[in-house]
Amino acid sequence: MTGIGASGIVIIGIVALVMFGPKKLPELGRAVGSTLKEFREGTKGIIEDQDSKEGILIKKDVNK
């Protein structure tokens, strides 16, 4: 039970609809989407930096 299934997503959608109303829901969806996009871009940059540092360390070890 580590993921959210289809029924969980439906329940979350219904709760969001009740809490925010149908007029605010598209605005909320855009805000959540842009936040997730920024988060993914940030973590991608961190992972790429870490991978490049590990690559440099491996090259130094091979050259010894």
Secondary structure, DSSP 8 states (H G I E B T S, - for coil): --S--HHHHHHHHHHHHHHHHHHHHHHHHHHHHHHHHHHHHHHHHHHHHHHHHHHHHHHHHHH-
